[in-house]
Amino acid sequence: MIHPSDDLPRRAILSGSEFEERIGYVRAVVDGDRVHVSGTTGFDYTAMTISDDVVEQAEQCLRNIGAALTEAGCTFADVVRVRYLLPDRADFEPCWPVLRRCFGEVRPAATMMVCGLADPRMRIEIEVDARRPATAGAARTVSPPPG
């Protein structure tokens, strides 16, 4: 869902997550050629379920982010910055293969922080910034998210 319209330089992309409405934010903001994707957790937003497994959560985070990037006219190849937030630093290394599949060729600037998350079931949250290519809106081949 795009709001308010594609012809404005700034627009919001919603994922349908109940958190967006309850807290007051959107999954992503497209501002000119910049795309800012909010911290995204491993919830499957259609079912509002989340796995107990951190690797499965990372895969779902990337599927959720991939959907927002696609709606913004981007792919993971357009990501310039990624931030990983985890309550337990030991959970980060098991996620590396999943993250490498997505970002290994792209090599965005990256930060990992250990911090508390909003729900104790959340074991990883990922946030990205991307730059839309000049051809955004034109037909492009979009790589499917990992998983």
Secondary structure, 3 states (H helix, E strand, C coil): CEECCCCCCEEEECCCCHHHHHHHCCCEEEECCEEEEEEEECEECCCCEECCCHHHHHHHHHHHHHHHHHHHCCCHHHEEEEEEEECCHHHHHHHHHHHHHHHCCCCCEEEEEECCCCCCCCCCEEEEEEECCCCCCCCCCCCCCCC
